[in-house]
Amino acid sequence: MSEKIRILYYGLWVAHPVLQTAIAIAMFRRGQHRAFKFFFAYVVAQILTFAVVFPAYRYHSSSVFYLSWFSTAISVALGFKVIHEAFLDVFRPFHTLRDLGTVLFKWAGLVMLLVAGVVSVSTSSSDTVPWVQAILTAQRCVRIIQVGMVLFLLSFARYLGVSRRQHSFGIALGFGTFAVVELAVIASWAGEHLGNLSMNLINMTAYNATLLIWLGYTWAKSPARDATSTLLRPQRWEQSLSDIHHPLPADSLIPMFEGMVDRALSRTQSASVPAPENGGAAHATARATVVPMSGFGVSGLIDRMGTKR
């Protein structure tokens, strides 16, 4: 590594904690650390990681390997939780959709851990130890989820009333931008188109760009959600999921109507039977009373039911 490349390398690396400290201070002053707890914890963890790894890289290189991979594992776990946190903020008005997304994120985390474990066990490489391979696999899975989150927000932001200037959108945009660059760099490195130094320089430059995106969104004022527009599609999704979780009783009014009609018909039939001791006069009187009773029992009942609707 030449002297100019070394200065560039250290400059890009030292810029990380400087920008992260600015983000943490801005979040704390604006009270955003309470709304985005995991993102704030992620930023603070990155600052502490630099405070430990950078001196070890300069003065105690034998421990850098374990410290860097341990910090990478923490970063992967917090990065996954940050995306979940941004997802919850986007779906905050839709409780059922938010609960469904939480379940999906839990399953995605479980599948990610299973895939990482299987890959680490099945990969027989003398260059990479199994636990490092597991961390790499989990990191790539998280990067893919981050890219998917950005694509989802870009596609459905206007349906959900989410502005592209909101903090949750900026957090997802930063992660997604860096994830795209990192995955492309890894693919180029695996195809032997890039060396280790070039890959590290590109990654650090992309991460600094991500920190600048987060810093801009942190200092900018987040607009309120678009409450004036009628969000028909997410409301239909919300209602459909609510109906699935809490189904209404099927044909709940039909038994009541059938009972009312049966009682009315039974009254009509009992009134139409003539009394034996009254003879023909009683029979005529009964016939006279049948007409209004039968009219009230069927059509009158239906008419009243129709007016109540």
C-alpha positions in Angstrom: 0.0 0.0 0.0 1.5 3.4 -1.1 1.5 6.4 1.2 -1.3 8.1 -0.6 -3.5 5.1 -0.5 -2.7 4.6 3.2 -3.7 8.2 3.9 -6.9 7.8 1.9 -7.7 4.5 3.7 -7.3 6.0 7.1 -9.1 9.1 6.1 -12.2 7.2 5.0 -12.1 5.0 8.1 -11.7 7.9 10.6 -14.6 9.7 8.8 -17.0 7.0 10.1 -17.0 7.8 13.8 -17.0 11.6 13.0 -20.2 11.3 11.0 -21.7 8.8 13.4 -21.1 11.1 16.3 -22.8 13.9 14.5 -25.8 11.6 13.8 -26.0 10.5 17.4 -25.8 14.1 18.7 -28.5 15.2 16.3 -30.8 12.3 17.2 -30.3 13.0 20.9 -31.0 16.7 20.6 -34.1 16.2 18.5 -35.5 13.3 20.6 -35.3 10.9 17.8 -33.4 8.3 19.9 -36.7 7.5 21.6 -38.5 6.9 18.3 -35.7 4.9 16.7 -34.0 3.1 19.6 -32.3 0.4 17.6 -31.0 2.8 15.0 -29.5 4.9 17.8 -28.0 1.8 19.4 -26.6 0.8 16.0 -24.9 4.2 15.6 -23.5 4.1 19.1 -22.3 0.5 18.7 -20.4 1.6 15.5 -18.7 4.4 17.4 -17.6 2.0 20.1 -16.4 -0.6 17.5 -14.1 2.0 16.0 -12.8 2.9 19.4 -11.8 -0.7 20.0 -10.9 -2.0 16.5 -8.8 1.0 15.2 -6.2 1.0 18.0 -6.0 -2.8 17.8 -5.4 -2.5 14.0 -2.6 0.0 14.6 -0.9 -1.5 17.7 -2.2 -5.1 18.3 -2.9 -6.7 14.9 -3.2 -10.2 16.3 -6.6 -9.4 17.9 -8.0 -7.5 15.0 -9.4 -10.6 13.4 -11.6 -11.6 16.3 -12.6 -8.1 17.2 -13.7 -7.2 13.7 -15.8 -10.3 13.2 -17.4 -9.9 16.6 -18.3 -6.3 15.8 -19.6 -7.5 12.4 -22.0 -10.0 14.1 -23.3 -7.2 16.4 -23.7 -4.9 13.4 -25.7 -7.6 11.5 -28.1 -8.2 14.4 -28.7 -4.5 15.0 -29.0 -3.8 11.2 -31.8 -6.4 11.0 -33.6 -4.9 14.0 -33.3 -1.4 12.5 -35.0 -2.5 9.3 -37.8 -4.0 11.4 -38.0 -0.7 13.3 -38.4 1.3 10.1 -41.0 -1.2 8.9 -43.0 -0.7 12.1 -42.8 3.1 11.7 -44.1 2.9 8.2 -47.1 0.7 9.1 -47.8 2.5 12.4 -51.4 3.5 11.5 -52.2 -0.1 10.3 -52.0 -2.3 13.4 -53.0 -5.6 11.7 -50.5 -5.1 8.9 -47.9 -4.2 11.4 -48.5 -7.4 13.4 -48.3 -9.5 10.3 -45.0 -7.8 9.3 -43.6 -8.5 12.8 -44.4 -12.2 12.4 -42.8 -12.2 8.9 -39.7 -10.6 10.3 -39.4 -13.2 13.0 -39.7 -16.0 10.5 -37.2 -14.2 8.2 -34.7 -14.0 11.1 -35.2 -17.6 12.0 -34.7 -18.7 8.3 -31.6 -16.5 8.1 -30.1 -18.2 11.1 -30.9 -21.6 9.8 -29.4 -20.8 6.4 -26.3 -19.4 8.0 -25.9 -22.5 10.2 -26.3 -24.9 7.2 -23.9 -23.0 5.0 -21.3 -22.8 7.8 -21.5 -26.6 8.4 -21.7 -27.7 4.8 -18.8 -25.4 3.6 -15.5 -27.2 3.7 -12.9 -24.5 3.2 -9.6 -24.3 4.8 -9.4 -20.5 4.3 -12.6 -19.6 6.3 -13.6 -21.0 9.6 -17.3 -22.1 10.0 -18.3 -19.3 12.4 -16.9 -16.7 10.1 -18.8 -18.2 7.2 -22.0 -18.1 9.2 -21.5 -14.4 10.0 -20.9 -13.7 6.3 -24.0 -15.6 5.2 -26.2 -13.8 7.8 -24.7 -10.5 6.7 -25.6 -11.1 3.1 -29.1 -12.2 4.0 -29.6 -8.9 6.0 -28.3 -6.9 3.0 -30.8 -8.6 0.7 -33.6 -7.8 3.2 -32.4 -4.1 3.4 -32.5 -3.8 -0.4 -36.0 -5.4 -0.4 -37.2 -2.9 2.2 -36.0 0.0 0.0 -37.7 -1.4 -3.1 -40.9 -1.9 -1.1 -40.9 1.7 0.1 -40.1 3.1 -3.3 -43.1 1.1 -4.7 -45.7 1.5 -2.0 -44.8 4.8 -0.3 -47.7 6.8 -1.9 -50.2 4.0 -1.1 -49.2 4.2 2.6 -49.0 8.0 2.8 -45.3 7.9 3.6 -43.2 10.8 2.4 -39.7 10.3 1.1 -38.5 12.9 3.5 -39.5 10.9 6.6 -36.8 9.5 8.9 -37.8 5.9 8.5 -37.5 6.2 4.7 -34.1 7.8 5.1 -32.9 5.0 7.4 -34.0 2.4 4.9 -32.6 4.3 2.0 -29.2 4.5 3.6 -29.0 0.8 4.4 -30.4 -0.1 1.0 -27.9 2.0 -0.9 -24.9 0.6 1.0 -26.3 -3.0 0.7 -26.5 -2.7 -3.1 -22.9 -1.4 -3.3 -21.6 -4.1 -0.9 -23.3 -7.0 -2.7 -22.0 -5.7 -6.1 -18.5 -5.4 -4.7 -18.7 -8.9 -3.2 -19.8 -10.3 -6.5 -16.9 -8.6 -8.3 -14.4 -9.8 -5.6 -15.7 -13.3 -5.9 -15.3 -13.1 -9.7 -11.7 -11.9 -9.1 -12.4 -8.5 -10.7 -11.5 -6.6 -7.5 -8.8 -7.0 -5.0 -9.1 -6.8 -1.2 -7.8 -3.2 -1.0 -10.1 -1.9 -3.8 -13.1 -3.7 -2.2 -12.4 -2.1 1.2 -12.0 1.4 -0.3 -15.2 1.1 -2.2 -17.1 -0.2 0.8 -15.8 2.6 3.1 -16.6 5.3 0.5 -20.2 3.9 0.1 -20.6 3.7 3.9 -19.5 7.3 4.2 -22.2 8.2 1.6 -24.7 6.3 3.7 -23.7 8.2 6.8 -24.2 11.5 5.0 -27.7 10.4 3.9 -28.6 9.6 7.5 -27.1 12.8 8.8 -29.2 14.8 6.3 -32.4 13.0 7.2 -31.6 13.4 10.9 -31.2 17.2 10.7 -34.1 17.6 8.3 -37.6 18.1 9.6 -39.7 15.0 9.1 -43.1 15.9 7.5 -46.3 14.5 8.9 -48.0 11.6 7.2 -50.4 12.4 4.4 -53.7 12.1 6.3 -55.8 14.0 3.7 -55.6 11.4 1.0 -57.8 8.3 1.3 -55.5 5.3 1.6 -57.9 2.8 0.1 -55.5 0.0 -0.6 -53.9 -0.3 2.8 -57.3 0.2 4.4 -58.6 -2.8 2.4 -55.6 -4.8 3.4 -56.1 -3.9 7.0 -59.8 -4.7 6.9 -59.2 -8.1 5.2 -56.7 -9.1 7.7 -58.9 -8.0 10.5 -61.8 -10.1 9.1 -59.5 -13.1 9.0 -58.4 -12.7 12.6 -61.9 -11.8 13.9 -64.5 -13.3 11.6 -68.1 -12.3 11.9 -70.7 -14.9 12.8 -72.0 -16.4 9.6 -75.8 -15.8 8.9 -76.2 -14.2 12.3 -79.5 -12.5 11.4 -81.2 -15.3 9.6 -82.1 -17.4 12.7 -83.7 -14.3 14.3 -85.8 -13.6 11.2 -86.8 -17.2 10.9 -87.9 -17.3 14.5 -90.0 -14.2 14.1 -91.7 -15.5 11.0 -92.4 -18.9 12.7 -94.0 -17.2 15.6 -96.1 -15.0 13.4 -97.3 -18.0 11.4 -98.1 -20.0 14.5 -100.3 -17.1 15.7 -102.0 -17.0 12.4 -102.7 -20.8 12.4 -104.0 -20.7 16.0 -106.3 -17.8 15.2 -107.8 -19.5 12.2 -109.0 -22.7 14.1 -112.8 -22.2 14.9 -114.1 -22.8 18.4 -116.6 -25.8 18.5 -119.3 -24.2 20.7 -119.8 -21.0 18.7 -120.8 -22.7 15.5 -121.0 -20.9 12.3 -121.0 -17.4 13.8 -117.7 -18.1 15.6 -116.4 -19.6 12.4 -117.3 -16.4 10.5 -115.7 -14.3 13.2 -112.5 -16.4 13.0 -112.4 -15.9 9.3 -112.9 -12.2 9.8 -109.9 -12.1 12.2 -107.7 -14.3 10.0 -107.2 -11.7 7.2 -105.6 -8.9 9.3 -103.5 -11.4 11.3 -102.2 -13.1 8.2 -101.4 -9.8 6.6 -99.5 -8.7 9.7 -97.8 -12.0 10.3 -96.0 -12.2 6.9 -96.2 -9.1 4.7 -96.6 -6.7 7.6 -93.6 -8.2 9.4 -91.5 -7.9 6.3 -92.6 -4.3 5.8 -91.6 -3.4 9.3 -88.3 -5.2 9.0 -87.7 -3.3 5.8 -88.3 0.1 7.4 -85.9 -0.8 10.2 -83.1 -1.3 7.7 
